[in-house]
Amino acid sequence: MMKLMSILAAGALALSVSGLGFAADQKTQDQKTQDQNAPRTQDQTGAPADQTKQDQEYLVALKKCEGLQDAAKQKCIDQAKQKYNRM
């Protein structure tokens, strides 16, 4: 009978310790989720919002050049670089 009581006590202790570990893990998961949902006024590099907008416009201009061939494509890319000061 004494062995059974000690086995049950050890099992209960193991379950309670694992429950604490699970609760701590949940807490860190909630923290990560909150950090990811935080509003962002700037991108990860800390660039000003107008710089980010200019970067996006530059990428759109480059995308338009993708459909062109050879010399026309290179001319389009050069014009985009010149317009957005990416020389």
Backbone atoms as SQL, in Angstrom:
CREATE TABLE atoms (id INTEGER PRIMARY KEY, chain TEXT, resi INTEGER, resn TEXT, atom TEXT, x REAL, y REAL, z REAL);
INSERT INTO atoms VALUES
  (1, 'A', 1, 'MET', 'N', 0.825, -1.191, 0.000),
  (2, 'A', 1, 'MET', 'CA', 0.000, 0.000, 0.000),
  (3, 'A', 1, 'MET', 'C', 0.870, 1.256, 0.000),
  (4, 'A', 2, 'MET', 'N', 1.983, 1.196, 0.715),
  (5, 'A', 2, 'MET', 'CA', 2.860, 2.350, 0.795),
  (6, 'A', 2, 'MET', 'C', 3.499, 2.654, -0.566),
  (7, 'A', 3, 'LYS', 'N', 3.830, 1.588, -1.330),
  (8, 'A', 3, 'LYS', 'CA', 4.398, 1.784, -2.655),
  (9, 'A', 3, 'LYS', 'C', 3.390, 2.470, -3.576),
  (10, 'A', 4, 'LEU', 'N', 2.152, 2.068, -3.515),
  (11, 'A', 4, 'LEU', 'CA', 1.108, 2.636, -4.337),
  (12, 'A', 4, 'LEU', 'C', 0.932, 4.122, -4.030),
  (13, 'A', 5, 'MET', 'N', 0.958, 4.487, -2.774),
  (14, 'A', 5, 'MET', 'CA', 0.813, 5.897, -2.373),
  (15, 'A', 5, 'MET', 'C', 1.985, 6.723, -2.889),
  (16, 'A', 6, 'SER', 'N', 3.193, 6.189, -2.804),
  (17, 'A', 6, 'SER', 'CA', 4.357, 6.947, -3.271),
  (18, 'A', 6, 'SER', 'C', 4.335, 7.081, -4.798),
  (19, 'A', 7, 'ILE', 'N', 3.868, 6.043, -5.507),
  (20, 'A', 7, 'ILE', 'CA', 3.764, 6.122, -6.960),
  (21, 'A', 7, 'ILE', 'C', 2.714, 7.159, -7.365),
  (22, 'A', 8, 'LEU', 'N', 1.587, 7.154, -6.679),
  (23, 'A', 8, 'LEU', 'CA', 0.543, 8.148, -6.967),
  (24, 'A', 8, 'LEU', 'C', 1.012, 9.563, -6.657),
  (25, 'A', 9, 'ALA', 'N', 1.729, 9.721, -5.555),
  (26, 'A', 9, 'ALA', 'CA', 2.246, 11.037, -5.191),
  (27, 'A', 9, 'ALA', 'C', 3.260, 11.512, -6.230),
  (28, 'A', 10, 'ALA', 'N', 4.124, 10.624, -6.689),
  (29, 'A', 10, 'ALA', 'CA', 5.109, 10.992, -7.709),
  (30, 'A', 10, 'ALA', 'C', 4.420, 11.361, -9.018),
  (31, 'A', 11, 'GLY', 'N', 3.387, 10.619, -9.381),
  (32, 'A', 11, 'GLY', 'CA', 2.632, 10.917, -10.597),
  (33, 'A', 11, 'GLY', 'C', 1.938, 12.273, -10.511),
  (34, 'A', 12, 'ALA', 'N', 1.336, 12.551, -9.358),
  (35, 'A', 12, 'ALA', 'CA', 0.668, 13.837, -9.163),
  (36, 'A', 12, 'ALA', 'C', 1.670, 14.982, -9.234),
  (37, 'A', 13, 'LEU', 'N', 2.829, 14.790, -8.639),
  (38, 'A', 13, 'LEU', 'CA', 3.881, 15.808, -8.675),
  (39, 'A', 13, 'LEU', 'C', 4.348, 16.035, -10.111),
  (40, 'A', 14, 'ALA', 'N', 4.526, 14.960, -10.851),
  (41, 'A', 14, 'ALA', 'CA', 4.964, 15.079, -12.245),
  (42, 'A', 14, 'ALA', 'C', 3.934, 15.839, -13.073),
  (43, 'A', 15, 'LEU', 'N', 2.666, 15.542, -12.884),
  (44, 'A', 15, 'LEU', 'CA', 1.617, 16.245, -13.629),
  (45, 'A', 15, 'LEU', 'C', 1.558, 17.726, -13.270),
  (46, 'A', 16, 'SER', 'N', 1.716, 18.049, -12.002),
  (47, 'A', 16, 'SER', 'CA', 1.655, 19.452, -11.598),
  (48, 'A', 16, 'SER', 'C', 2.850, 20.227, -12.151),
  (49, 'A', 17, 'VAL', 'N', 4.021, 19.607, -12.181),
  (50, 'A', 17, 'VAL', 'CA', 5.203, 20.285, -12.720),
  (51, 'A', 17, 'VAL', 'C', 5.062, 20.491, -14.224),
  (52, 'A', 18, 'SER', 'N', 4.545, 19.498, -14.934),
  (53, 'A', 18, 'SER', 'CA', 4.364, 19.650, -16.375),
  (54, 'A', 18, 'SER', 'C', 3.299, 20.707, -16.667),
  (55, 'A', 19, 'GLY', 'N', 2.307, 20.807, -15.793),
  (56, 'A', 19, 'GLY', 'CA', 1.282, 21.841, -15.950),
  (57, 'A', 19, 'GLY', 'C', 1.876, 23.232, -15.805),
  (58, 'A', 20, 'LEU', 'N', 2.820, 23.407, -14.888),
  (59, 'A', 20, 'LEU', 'CA', 3.484, 24.700, -14.723),
  (60, 'A', 20, 'LEU', 'C', 4.307, 25.041, -15.958),
  (61, 'A', 21, 'GLY', 'N', 4.978, 24.052, -16.491),
  (62, 'A', 21, 'GLY', 'CA', 5.765, 24.274, -17.705),
  (63, 'A', 21, 'GLY', 'C', 4.886, 24.663, -18.874),
  (64, 'A', 22, 'PHE', 'N', 3.741, 24.015, -18.992),
  (65, 'A', 22, 'PHE', 'CA', 2.803, 24.332, -20.058),
  (66, 'A', 22, 'PHE', 'C', 2.270, 25.752, -19.899),
  (67, 'A', 23, 'ALA', 'N', 1.953, 26.146, -18.672),
  (68, 'A', 23, 'ALA', 'CA', 1.442, 27.496, -18.423),
  (69, 'A', 23, 'ALA', 'C', 2.493, 28.542, -18.775),
  (70, 'A', 24, 'ALA', 'N', 3.746, 28.276, -18.446),
  (71, 'A', 24, 'ALA', 'CA', 4.815, 29.215, -18.766),
  (72, 'A', 24, 'ALA', 'C', 4.992, 29.315, -20.277),
  (73, 'A', 25, 'ASP', 'N', 4.875, 28.187, -20.982),
  (74, 'A', 25, 'ASP', 'CA', 5.004, 28.184, -22.435),
  (75, 'A', 25, 'ASP', 'C', 3.859, 28.961, -23.069),
  (76, 'A', 26, 'GLN', 'N', 2.656, 28.811, -22.559),
  (77, 'A', 26, 'GLN', 'CA', 1.501, 29.544, -23.061),
  (78, 'A', 26, 'GLN', 'C', 1.727, 31.041, -22.913),
  (79, 'A', 27, 'LYS', 'N', 2.298, 31.440, -21.801),
  (80, 'A', 27, 'LYS', 'CA', 2.526, 32.856, -21.542),
  (81, 'A', 27, 'LYS', 'C', 3.486, 33.450, -22.576),
  (82, 'A', 28, 'THR', 'N', 4.561, 32.737, -22.900),
  (83, 'A', 28, 'THR', 'CA', 5.503, 33.248, -23.893),
  (84, 'A', 28, 'THR', 'C', 4.873, 33.251, -25.276),
  (85, 'A', 29, 'GLN', 'N', 4.023, 32.282, -25.581),
  (86, 'A', 29, 'GLN', 'CA', 3.334, 32.263, -26.864),
  (87, 'A', 29, 'GLN', 'C', 2.410, 33.469, -26.981),
  (88, 'A', 30, 'ASP', 'N', 1.700, 33.804, -25.904),
  (89, 'A', 30, 'ASP', 'CA', 0.811, 34.958, -25.915),
  (90, 'A', 30, 'ASP', 'C', 1.611, 36.244, -26.114),
  (91, 'A', 31, 'GLN', 'N', 2.766, 36.338, -25.493),
  (92, 'A', 31, 'GLN', 'CA', 3.607, 37.515, -25.637),
  (93, 'A', 31, 'GLN', 'C', 4.056, 37.673, -27.082),
  (94, 'A', 32, 'LYS', 'N', 4.478, 36.595, -27.727),
  (95, 'A', 32, 'LYS', 'CA', 4.919, 36.662, -29.112),
  (96, 'A', 32, 'LYS', 'C', 3.781, 37.105, -30.008),
  (97, 'A', 33, 'THR', 'N', 2.588, 36.608, -29.751),
  (98, 'A', 33, 'THR', 'CA', 1.427, 36.975, -30.555),
  (99, 'A', 33, 'THR', 'C', 1.116, 38.452, -30.394),
  (100, 'A', 34, 'GLN', 'N', 1.202, 38.958, -29.190),
  (101, 'A', 34, 'GLN', 'CA', 0.934, 40.372, -28.952),
  (102, 'A', 34, 'GLN', 'C', 1.974, 41.233, -29.650),
  (103, 'A', 35, 'ASP', 'N', 3.234, 40.825, -29.631),
  (104, 'A', 35, 'ASP', 'CA', 4.284, 41.590, -30.299),
  (105, 'A', 35, 'ASP', 'C', 4.055, 41.622, -31.801),
  (106, 'A', 36, 'GLN', 'N', 3.584, 40.516, -32.369),
  (107, 'A', 36, 'GLN', 'CA', 3.358, 40.458, -33.802),
  (108, 'A', 36, 'GLN', 'C', 2.148, 41.283, -34.201),
  (109, 'A', 37, 'ASN', 'N', 1.181, 41.436, -33.314),
  (110, 'A', 37, 'ASN', 'CA', -0.027, 42.185, -33.634),
  (111, 'A', 37, 'ASN', 'C', 0.087, 43.670, -33.317),
  (112, 'A', 38, 'ALA', 'N', 1.225, 44.097, -32.806),
  (113, 'A', 38, 'ALA', 'CA', 1.398, 45.499, -32.453),
  (114, 'A', 38, 'ALA', 'C', 1.376, 46.345, -33.729),
  (115, 'A', 39, 'PRO', 'N', 0.736, 47.514, -33.685),
  (116, 'A', 39, 'PRO', 'CA', 0.703, 48.360, -34.870),
  (117, 'A', 39, 'PRO', 'C', 2.099, 48.858, -35.217),
  (118, 'A', 40, 'ARG', 'N', 2.369, 48.904, -36.505),
  (119, 'A', 40, 'ARG', 'CA', 3.696, 49.341, -36.954),
  (120, 'A', 40, 'ARG', 'C', 3.534, 50.601, -37.775),
  (121, 'A', 41, 'THR', 'N', 4.249, 51.639, -37.404),
  (122, 'A', 41, 'THR', 'CA', 4.214, 52.863, -38.175),
  (123, 'A', 41, 'THR', 'C', 5.378, 52.912, -39.154),
  (124, 'A', 42, 'GLN', 'N', 6.399, 52.093, -38.907),
  (125, 'A', 42, 'GLN', 'CA', 7.547, 52.023, -39.787),
  (126, 'A', 42, 'GLN', 'C', 7.861, 50.567, -40.047),
  (127, 'A', 43, 'ASP', 'N', 8.637, 50.322, -41.093),
  (128, 'A', 43, 'ASP', 'CA', 9.026, 48.943, -41.350),
  (129, 'A', 43, 'ASP', 'C', 10.132, 48.522, -40.384),
  (130, 'A', 44, 'GLN', 'N', 10.601, 47.276, -40.494),
  (131, 'A', 44, 'GLN', 'CA', 11.563, 46.723, -39.543),
  (132, 'A', 44, 'GLN', 'C', 12.896, 47.455, -39.560),
  (133, 'A', 45, 'THR', 'N', 13.285, 48.084, -40.679),
  (134, 'A', 45, 'THR', 'CA', 14.574, 48.755, -40.759),
  (135, 'A', 45, 'THR', 'C', 14.540, 50.130, -40.112),
  (136, 'A', 46, 'GLY', 'N', 13.366, 50.629, -39.802),
  (137, 'A', 46, 'GLY', 'CA', 13.262, 51.945, -39.177),
  (138, 'A', 46, 'GLY', 'C', 13.281, 53.065, -40.201),
  (139, 'A', 47, 'ALA', 'N', 13.064, 52.760, -41.468),
  (140, 'A', 47, 'ALA', 'CA', 13.064, 53.775, -42.512),
  (141, 'A', 47, 'ALA', 'C', 11.805, 54.627, -42.390),
  (142, 'A', 48, 'PRO', 'N', 11.907, 55.898, -42.756),
  (143, 'A', 48, 'PRO', 'CA', 10.720, 56.756, -42.722),
  (144, 'A', 48, 'PRO', 'C', 9.652, 56.244, -43.687),
  (145, 'A', 49, 'ALA', 'N', 8.411, 56.585, -43.413),
  (146, 'A', 49, 'ALA', 'CA', 7.289, 56.084, -44.211),
  (147, 'A', 49, 'ALA', 'C', 7.397, 56.529, -45.666),
  (148, 'A', 50, 'ASP', 'N', 7.858, 57.768, -45.929),
  (149, 'A', 50, 'ASP', 'CA', 7.969, 58.228, -47.319),
  (150, 'A', 50, 'ASP', 'C', 9.044, 57.453, -48.075),
  (151, 'A', 51, 'GLN', 'N', 10.095, 57.021, -47.392),
  (152, 'A', 51, 'GLN', 'CA', 11.135, 56.216, -48.031),
  (153, 'A', 51, 'GLN', 'C', 10.570, 54.854, -48.424),
  (154, 'A', 52, 'THR', 'N', 9.768, 54.279, -47.555),
  (155, 'A', 52, 'THR', 'CA', 9.149, 52.991, -47.846),
  (156, 'A', 52, 'THR', 'C', 8.220, 53.115, -49.046),
  (157, 'A', 53, 'LYS', 'N', 7.470, 54.194, -49.118),
  (158, 'A', 53, 'LYS', 'CA', 6.567, 54.409, -50.250),
  (159, 'A', 53, 'LYS', 'C', 7.372, 54.537, -51.539),
  (160, 'A', 54, 'GLN', 'N', 8.479, 55.239, -51.483),
  (161, 'A', 54, 'GLN', 'CA', 9.321, 55.396, -52.667),
  (162, 'A', 54, 'GLN', 'C', 9.906, 54.041, -53.086),
  (163, 'A', 55, 'ASP', 'N', 10.293, 53.227, -52.107),
  (164, 'A', 55, 'ASP', 'CA', 10.802, 51.878, -52.412),
  (165, 'A', 55, 'ASP', 'C', 9.733, 51.054, -53.118),
  (166, 'A', 56, 'GLN', 'N', 8.506, 51.146, -52.635),
  (167, 'A', 56, 'GLN', 'CA', 7.420, 50.390, -53.245),
  (168, 'A', 56, 'GLN', 'C', 7.153, 50.860, -54.675),
  (169, 'A', 57, 'GLU', 'N', 7.195, 52.168, -54.886),
  (170, 'A', 57, 'GLU', 'CA', 6.980, 52.707, -56.229),
  (171, 'A', 57, 'GLU', 'C', 8.092, 52.255, -57.173),
  (172, 'A', 58, 'TYR', 'N', 9.319, 52.204, -56.672),
  (173, 'A', 58, 'TYR', 'CA', 10.454, 51.745, -57.466),
  (174, 'A', 58, 'TYR', 'C', 10.271, 50.284, -57.867),
  (175, 'A', 59, 'LEU', 'N', 9.841, 49.458, -56.922),
  (176, 'A', 59, 'LEU', 'CA', 9.622, 48.044, -57.221),
  (177, 'A', 59, 'LEU', 'C', 8.497, 47.854, -58.241),
  (178, 'A', 60, 'VAL', 'N', 7.463, 48.679, -58.157),
  (179, 'A', 60, 'VAL', 'CA', 6.375, 48.608, -59.132),
  (180, 'A', 60, 'VAL', 'C', 6.896, 48.974, -60.521),
  (181, 'A', 61, 'ALA', 'N', 7.737, 50.008, -60.590),
  (182, 'A', 61, 'ALA', 'CA', 8.312, 50.414, -61.876),
  (183, 'A', 61, 'ALA', 'C', 9.165, 49.288, -62.457),
  (184, 'A', 62, 'LEU', 'N', 9.924, 48.609, -61.616),
  (185, 'A', 62, 'LEU', 'CA', 10.741, 47.484, -62.095),
  (186, 'A', 62, 'LEU', 'C', 9.871, 46.327, -62.570),
  (187, 'A', 63, 'LYS', 'N', 8.755, 46.079, -61.890),
  (188, 'A', 63, 'LYS', 'CA', 7.846, 45.009, -62.297),
  (189, 'A', 63, 'LYS', 'C', 7.294, 45.262, -63.699),
  (190, 'A', 64, 'LYS', 'N', 7.028, 46.536, -64.001),
  (191, 'A', 64, 'LYS', 'CA', 6.511, 46.883, -65.322),
  (192, 'A', 64, 'LYS', 'C', 7.533, 46.563, -66.410),
  (193, 'A', 65, 'CYS', 'N', 8.810, 46.613, -66.065),
  (194, 'A', 65, 'CYS', 'CA', 9.867, 46.347, -67.034),
  (195, 'A', 65, 'CYS', 'C', 10.025, 44.858, -67.338),
  (196, 'A', 66, 'GLU', 'N', 9.530, 44.003, -66.485),
  (197, 'A', 66, 'GLU', 'CA', 9.732, 42.561, -66.639),
  (198, 'A', 66, 'GLU', 'C', 9.133, 42.007, -67.930),
  (199, 'A', 67, 'GLY', 'N', 8.061, 42.590, -68.402),
  (200, 'A', 67, 'GLY', 'CA', 7.411, 42.082, -69.603),
  (201, 'A', 67, 'GLY', 'C', 8.113, 42.468, -70.893),
  (202, 'A', 68, 'LEU', 'N', 9.052, 43.379, -70.813),
  (203, 'A', 68, 'LEU', 'CA', 9.742, 43.851, -72.011),
  (204, 'A', 68, 'LEU', 'C', 10.906, 42.936, -72.364),
  (205, 'A', 69, 'GLN', 'N', 11.458, 43.123, -73.566),
  (206, 'A', 69, 'GLN', 'CA', 12.558, 42.288, -74.047),
  (207, 'A', 69, 'GLN', 'C', 13.821, 43.118, -74.273),
  (208, 'A', 70, 'ASP', 'N', 14.963, 42.537, -74.023),
  (209, 'A', 70, 'ASP', 'CA', 16.310, 43.008, -74.324),
  (210, 'A', 70, 'ASP', 'C', 16.525, 44.506, -74.080),
  (211, 'A', 71, 'ALA', 'N', 16.730, 45.274, -75.170),
  (212, 'A', 71, 'ALA', 'CA', 17.107, 46.687, -75.063),
  (213, 'A', 71, 'ALA', 'C', 15.991, 47.513, -74.420),
  (214, 'A', 72, 'ALA', 'N', 14.752, 47.217, -74.757),
  (215, 'A', 72, 'ALA', 'CA', 13.624, 47.960, -74.181),
  (216, 'A', 72, 'ALA', 'C', 13.550, 47.731, -72.672),
  (217, 'A', 73, 'LYS', 'N', 13.820, 46.498, -72.262),
  (218, 'A', 73, 'LYS', 'CA', 13.808, 46.173, -70.834),
  (219, 'A', 73, 'LYS', 'C', 14.913, 46.923, -70.100),
  (220, 'A', 74, 'GLN', 'N', 16.117, 46.932, -70.680),
  (221, 'A', 74, 'GLN', 'CA', 17.237, 47.627, -70.041),
  (222, 'A', 74, 'GLN', 'C', 16.981, 49.126, -69.968),
  (223, 'A', 75, 'LYS', 'N', 16.395, 49.684, -71.016),
  (224, 'A', 75, 'LYS', 'CA', 16.074, 51.111, -71.027),
  (225, 'A', 75, 'LYS', 'C', 15.051, 51.438, -69.942),
  (226, 'A', 76, 'CYS', 'N', 14.049, 50.578, -69.801),
  (227, 'A', 76, 'CYS', 'CA', 13.015, 50.758, -68.780),
  (228, 'A', 76, 'CYS', 'C', 13.633, 50.713, -67.376),
  (229, 'A', 77, 'ILE', 'N', 14.520, 49.759, -67.143),
  (230, 'A', 77, 'ILE', 'CA', 15.189, 49.633, -65.841),
  (231, 'A', 77, 'ILE', 'C', 16.044, 50.863, -65.558),
  (232, 'A', 78, 'ASP', 'N', 16.787, 51.314, -66.575),
  (233, 'A', 78, 'ASP', 'CA', 17.633, 52.506, -66.398),
  (234, 'A', 78, 'ASP', 'C', 16.794, 53.739, -66.075),
  (235, 'A', 79, 'GLN', 'N', 15.635, 53.868, -66.736),
  (236, 'A', 79, 'GLN', 'CA', 14.748, 55.002, -66.464),
  (237, 'A', 79, 'GLN', 'C', 14.202, 54.940, -65.037),
  (238, 'A', 80, 'ALA', 'N', 13.840, 53.750, -64.583),
  (239, 'A', 80, 'ALA', 'CA', 13.331, 53.601, -63.218),
  (240, 'A', 80, 'ALA', 'C', 14.417, 53.941, -62.202),
  (241, 'A', 81, 'LYS', 'N', 15.630, 53.466, -62.448),
  (242, 'A', 81, 'LYS', 'CA', 16.743, 53.775, -61.542),
  (243, 'A', 81, 'LYS', 'C', 16.996, 55.270, -61.480),
  (244, 'A', 82, 'GLN', 'N', 16.942, 55.921, -62.629),
  (245, 'A', 82, 'GLN', 'CA', 17.193, 57.364, -62.672),
  (246, 'A', 82, 'GLN', 'C', 16.074, 58.123, -61.952),
  (247, 'A', 83, 'LYS', 'N', 14.837, 57.720, -62.190),
  (248, 'A', 83, 'LYS', 'CA', 13.689, 58.404, -61.575),
  (249, 'A', 83, 'LYS', 'C', 13.710, 58.303, -60.046),
  (250, 'A', 84, 'TYR', 'N', 14.131, 57.136, -59.541),
  (251, 'A', 84, 'TYR', 'CA', 14.107, 56.907, -58.097),
  (252, 'A', 84, 'TYR', 'C', 15.500, 56.974, -57.461),
  (253, 'A', 85, 'ASN', 'N', 16.446, 57.604, -58.175),
  (254, 'A', 85, 'ASN', 'CA', 17.813, 57.828, -57.673),
  (255, 'A', 85, 'ASN', 'C', 18.458, 56.540, -57.160),
  (256, 'A', 86, 'ARG', 'N', 18.466, 55.521, -57.987),
  (257, 'A', 86, 'ARG', 'CA', 19.039, 54.220, -57.615),
  (258, 'A', 86, 'ARG', 'C', 20.258, 53.890, -58.464),
  (259, 'A', 87, 'MET', 'N', 21.002, 54.862, -58.837),
  (260, 'A', 87, 'MET', 'CA', 22.177, 54.629, -59.700),
  (261, 'A', 87, 'MET', 'C', 23.291, 53.972, -58.985);
